[in-house]
Amino acid sequence: MGLSDSQLDTLGCASDATLALQNLGDALAGEWRAERRFQAWYAAMLEATQAGLLLAPEREAFALEWVRTIGEDQPRTNRNEHHG
């Protein structure tokens, strides 16, 4: 059984989010934990896909702007994170 186009897009966004963590990770607020950082990049990449952006440089630029925007709006969105 193969993957659907939607499943491939989702997998691609997860991969792009992982790369963004490595390449652009400093763009997020320092107090964000690793899981929150990944969630932000993943959501940004899903948005980039919805916007029809396919090329990596365009996706990263879009995601960076998107993440910076949510970072300004919600610097500490999850107060219930487990610390440990």
N, CA, C and O atoms as a DFTB+ gen file, in Angstrom:
336 C
 N C O
     1  1       0.842      -1.179       0.000
     2  2       0.000       0.000       0.000
     3  2       0.892       1.250       0.000
     4  3       1.784       1.378       0.839
     5  1       0.654       2.148      -0.921
     6  2       1.433       3.372      -1.033
     7  2       0.829       4.502      -0.225
     8  3      -0.272       4.397       0.315
     9  1       1.570       5.564      -0.162
    10  2       1.101       6.756       0.550
    11  2       0.332       7.656      -0.398
    12  3       0.650       7.747      -1.583
    13  1      -0.677       8.314       0.131
    14  2      -1.453       9.262      -0.667
    15  2      -0.647      10.561      -0.815
    16  3       0.347      10.767      -0.119
    17  1      -1.085      11.422      -1.720
    18  2      -0.420      12.712      -1.900
    19  2      -0.442      13.513      -0.598
    20  3       0.549      14.151      -0.241
    21  1      -1.551      13.480       0.096
    22  2      -1.688      14.193       1.356
    23  2      -0.707      13.663       2.399
    24  3      -0.089      14.439       3.130
    25  1      -0.569      12.356       2.464
    26  2       0.367      11.757       3.411
    27  2       1.812      12.120       3.066
    28  3       2.623      12.384       3.954
    29  1       2.123      12.131       1.780
    30  2       3.466      12.529       1.348
    31  2       3.745      13.990       1.684
    32  3       4.847      14.331       2.113
    33  1       2.745      14.857       1.490
    34  2       2.895      16.265       1.843
    35  2       3.171      16.422       3.339
    36  3       4.036      17.198       3.745
    37  1       2.426      15.678       4.146
    38  2       2.593      15.749       5.596
    39  2       3.980      15.276       6.006
    40  3       4.634      15.899       6.842
    41  1       4.423      14.182       5.421
    42  2       5.764      13.675       5.697
    43  2       6.824      14.684       5.268
    44  3       7.807      14.903       5.976
    45  1       6.619      15.284       4.123
    46  2       7.555      16.302       3.637
    47  2       7.629      17.491       4.577
    48  3       8.708      18.041       4.799
    49  1       6.492      17.894       5.130
    50  2       6.469      19.014       6.065
    51  2       7.222      18.667       7.345
    52  3       7.916      19.511       7.912
    53  1       7.085      17.429       7.796
    54  2       7.818      16.992       8.989
    55  2       9.328      17.028       8.713
    56  3      10.110      17.455       9.563
    57  1       9.720      16.585       7.540
    58  2      11.133      16.616       7.161
    59  2      11.627      18.058       7.058
    60  3      12.709      18.382       7.547
    61  1      10.840      18.918       6.426
    62  2      11.216      20.327       6.300
    63  2      11.314      20.999       7.661
    64  3      12.187      21.838       7.881
    65  1      10.419      20.632       8.576
    66  2      10.450      21.200       9.923
    67  2      11.729      20.791      10.646
    68  3      12.326      21.596      11.361
    69  1      12.144      19.556      10.461
    70  2      13.383      19.076      11.072
    71  2      14.578      19.861      10.531
    72  3      15.460      20.259      11.292
    73  1      14.603      20.080       9.221
    74  2      15.686      20.873       8.622
    75  2      15.652      22.311       9.119
    76  3      16.700      22.903       9.378
    77  1      14.459      22.876       9.253
    78  2      14.334      24.251       9.741
    79  2      14.850      24.368      11.169
    80  3      15.458      25.374      11.533
    81  1      14.608      23.345      11.972
    82  2      15.143      23.351      13.341
    83  2      16.657      23.483      13.316
    84  3      17.238      24.196      14.134
    85  1      17.291      22.801      12.383
    86  2      18.742      22.838      12.274
    87  2      19.230      24.147      11.660
    88  3      20.202      24.737      12.133
    89  1      18.554      24.598      10.603
    90  2      19.024      25.755       9.842
    91  2      18.582      27.095      10.413
    92  3      19.315      28.080      10.325
    93  1      17.390      27.137      10.997
    94  2      16.801      28.410      11.411
    95  2      16.380      28.423      12.877
    96  3      15.632      29.304      13.303
    97  1      16.848      27.469      13.632
    98  2      16.386      27.289      15.013
    99  2      16.544      28.496      15.907
   100  3      15.754      28.673      16.835
   101  1      17.533      29.332      15.663
   102  2      17.767      30.492      16.516
   103  2      16.694      31.565      16.365
   104  3      16.668      32.517      17.145
   105  1      15.813      31.432      15.384
   106  2      14.779      32.429      15.167
   107  2      13.681      32.370      16.222
   108  3      12.904      33.314      16.364
   109  1      13.615      31.277      16.957
   110  2      12.569      31.123      17.962
   111  2      13.036      31.584      19.328
   112  3      14.229      31.596      19.628
   113  1      12.075      31.960      20.141
   114  2      12.372      32.401      21.505
   115  2      13.155      31.322      22.244
   116  3      12.817      30.141      22.167
   117  1      14.176      31.719      22.945
   118  2      15.067      30.795      23.633
   119  2      14.388      29.924      24.671
   120  3      14.858      28.823      24.957
   121  1      13.283      30.405      25.244
   122  2      12.635      29.625      26.284
   123  2      11.736      28.513      25.730
   124  3      11.204      27.712      26.499
   125  1      11.565      28.459      24.428
   126  2      10.744      27.400      23.840
   127  2      11.502      26.084      23.917
   128  3      12.680      26.013      23.566
   129  1      10.826      25.056      24.375
   130  2      11.422      23.721      24.444
   131  2      11.457      23.102      23.045
   132  3      10.790      23.586      22.131
   133  1      12.228      22.042      22.884
   134  2      12.440      21.413      21.571
   135  2      11.127      21.000      20.914
   136  3      10.948      21.200      19.713
   137  1      10.217      20.431      21.679
   138  2       8.939      19.990      21.100
   139  2       8.150      21.166      20.559
   140  3       7.571      21.080      19.475
   141  1       8.119      22.259      21.297
   142  2       7.393      23.458      20.864
   143  2       8.041      24.048      19.619
   144  3       7.348      24.520      18.717
   145  1       9.354      24.021      19.570
   146  2      10.057      24.535      18.381
   147  2       9.683      23.707      17.146
   148  3       9.387      24.256      16.085
   149  1       9.704      22.375      17.303
   150  2       9.342      21.531      16.173
   151  2       7.898      21.792      15.749
   152  3       7.610      21.899      14.557
   153  1       7.002      21.894      16.707
   154  2       5.590      22.144      16.385
   155  2       5.420      23.443      15.605
   156  3       4.632      23.508      14.662
   157  1       6.159      24.472      15.998
   158  2       6.066      25.757      15.303
   159  2       6.561      25.640      13.860
   160  3       5.911      26.122      12.932
   161  1       7.725      24.990      13.679
   162  2       8.256      24.829      12.324
   163  2       7.360      23.935      11.473
   164  3       7.165      24.192      10.285
   165  1       6.820      22.888      12.083
   166  2       5.933      21.983      11.355
   167  2       4.673      22.726      10.903
   168  3       4.263      22.600       9.749
   169  1       4.066      23.490      11.794
   170  2       2.880      24.270      11.433
   171  2       3.208      25.265      10.326
   172  3       2.410      25.474       9.412
   173  1       4.385      25.878      10.414
   174  2       4.802      26.834       9.384
   175  2       4.969      26.154       8.031
   176  3       4.595      26.718       7.002
   177  1       5.520      24.964       8.027
   178  2       5.699      24.237       6.770
   179  2       4.360      23.780       6.193
   180  3       4.185      23.768       4.974
   181  1       3.428      23.410       7.044
   182  2       2.077      23.084       6.561
   183  2       1.452      24.319       5.903
   184  3       0.814      24.218       4.855
   185  1       1.643      25.480       6.527
   186  2       1.130      26.726       5.952
   187  2       1.804      27.031       4.615
   188  3       1.149      27.486       3.677
   189  1       3.103      26.783       4.528
   190  2       3.827      27.008       3.271
   191  2       3.273      26.112       2.170
   192  3       3.143      26.533       1.021
   193  1       2.951      24.877       2.530
   194  2       2.358      23.958       1.557
   195  2       0.996      24.473       1.101
   196  3       0.691      24.464      -0.092
   197  1       0.182      24.919       2.049
   198  2      -1.139      25.466       1.714
   199  2      -1.019      26.689       0.816
   200  3      -1.887      26.939      -0.021
   201  1       0.066      27.455       0.993
   202  2       0.301      28.647       0.173
   203  2       0.845      28.299      -1.209
   204  3       1.025      29.179      -2.050
   205  1       1.109      27.006      -1.443
   206  2       1.580      26.567      -2.752
   207  2       3.078      26.729      -2.973
   208  3       3.544      26.678      -4.111
   209  1       3.828      26.923      -1.907
   210  2       5.274      27.085      -2.037
   211  2       5.947      25.721      -2.095
   212  3       5.724      24.870      -1.234
   213  1       6.768      25.524      -3.114
   214  2       7.397      24.226      -3.320
   215  2       8.913      24.232      -3.146
   216  3       9.489      23.245      -2.689
   217  1       9.548      25.320      -3.503
   218  2      11.006      25.379      -3.451
   219  2      11.489      25.630      -2.028
   220  3      10.905      26.431      -1.298
   221  1      12.546      24.951      -1.642
   222  2      13.064      25.025      -0.272
   223  2      13.354      26.458       0.194
   224  3      12.954      26.817       1.302
   225  1      14.030      27.284      -0.603
   226  2      14.306      28.653      -0.128
   227  2      13.027      29.453       0.128
   228  3      12.952      30.216       1.092
   229  1      12.027      29.278      -0.731
   230  2      10.751      29.972      -0.540
   231  2      10.044      29.470       0.715
   232  3       9.493      30.258       1.484
   233  1      10.065      28.166       0.914
   234  2       9.409      27.567       2.077
   235  2      10.074      28.030       3.371
   236  3       9.392      28.364       4.341
   237  1      11.411      28.050       3.382
   238  2      12.122      28.478       4.577
   239  2      11.881      29.949       4.876
   240  3      11.695      30.323       6.034
   241  1      11.883      30.785       3.851
   242  2      11.630      32.217       4.056
   243  2      10.210      32.434       4.585
   244  3      10.001      33.214       5.514
   245  1       9.251      31.748       3.997
   246  2       7.858      31.843       4.447
   247  2       7.745      31.371       5.893
   248  3       7.139      32.038       6.731
   249  1       8.337      30.212       6.173
   250  2       8.251      29.622       7.511
   251  2       8.920      30.525       8.547
   252  3       8.407      30.686       9.654
   253  1      10.051      31.107       8.194
   254  2      10.752      31.987       9.117
   255  2       9.872      33.184       9.482
   256  3       9.766      33.545      10.654
   257  1       9.257      33.783       8.500
   258  2       8.368      34.920       8.759
   259  2       7.169      34.478       9.594
   260  3       6.768      35.181      10.522
   261  1       6.601      33.332       9.276
   262  2       5.444      32.805      10.001
   263  2       5.801      32.527      11.463
   264  3       5.047      32.880      12.369
   265  1       6.938      31.902      11.681
   266  2       7.370      31.569      13.039
   267  2       7.694      32.829      13.834
   268  3       7.367      32.919      15.017
   269  1       8.322      33.782      13.203
   270  2       8.613      35.039      13.904
   271  2       7.330      35.735      14.317
   272  3       7.254      36.314      15.401
   273  1       6.326      35.682      13.462
   274  2       5.038      36.299      13.767
   275  2       4.376      35.624      14.959
   276  3       3.913      36.301      15.877
   277  1       4.329      34.299      14.953
   278  2       3.697      33.632      16.096
   279  2       4.556      33.764      17.337
   280  3       4.035      33.764      18.453
   281  1       5.863      33.876      17.161
   282  2       6.754      34.065      18.303
   283  2       6.498      35.391      18.995
   284  3       6.591      35.484      20.219
   285  1       6.175      36.414      18.219
   286  2       5.857      37.710      18.795
   287  2       4.488      37.690      19.457
   288  3       4.284      38.317      20.497
   289  1       3.554      36.971      18.854
   290  2       2.192      36.907      19.374
   291  2       2.069      35.993      20.579
   292  3       1.310      36.282      21.504
   293  1       2.816      34.884      20.575
   294  2       2.655      33.864      21.596
   295  2       4.014      33.351      22.076
   296  3       4.357      32.200      21.805
   297  1       4.782      34.160      22.769
   298  2       6.120      33.704      23.145
   299  2       6.121      32.531      24.110
   300  3       7.088      31.771      24.158
   301  1       5.066      32.375      24.868
   302  2       5.006      31.276      25.833
   303  2       3.618      30.666      25.781
   304  3       2.798      30.893      26.671
   305  1       3.357      29.896      24.744
   306  2       2.001      29.392      24.520
   307  2       1.644      28.196      25.374
   308  3       0.463      27.937      25.604
   309  1       2.634      27.460      25.851
   310  2       2.313      26.232      26.579
   311  2       2.949      26.259      27.959
   312  3       4.079      25.809      28.143
   313  1       2.225      26.783      28.907
   314  2       2.719      26.860      30.279
   315  2       2.715      25.504      30.968
   316  3       3.315      25.355      32.032
   317  1       2.049      24.512      30.382
   318  2       1.928      23.205      31.001
   319  2       2.967      22.211      30.489
   320  3       2.820      21.007      30.700
   321  1       4.002      22.688      29.830
   322  2       5.042      21.799      29.345
   323  2       5.697      21.103      30.527
   324  3       5.845      21.679      31.605
   325  1       6.082      19.869      30.307
   326  2       6.798      19.130      31.341
   327  2       8.242      19.572      31.348
   328  3       8.907      19.579      30.312
   329  1       8.715      19.934      32.501
   330  2      10.120      20.330      32.636
   331  2      10.866      19.175      33.279
   332  3      10.497      18.708      34.357
   333  1      11.913      18.717      32.613
   334  2      12.622      17.612      33.234
   335  2      13.686      17.062      32.449
   336  3      14.351      16.121      32.883
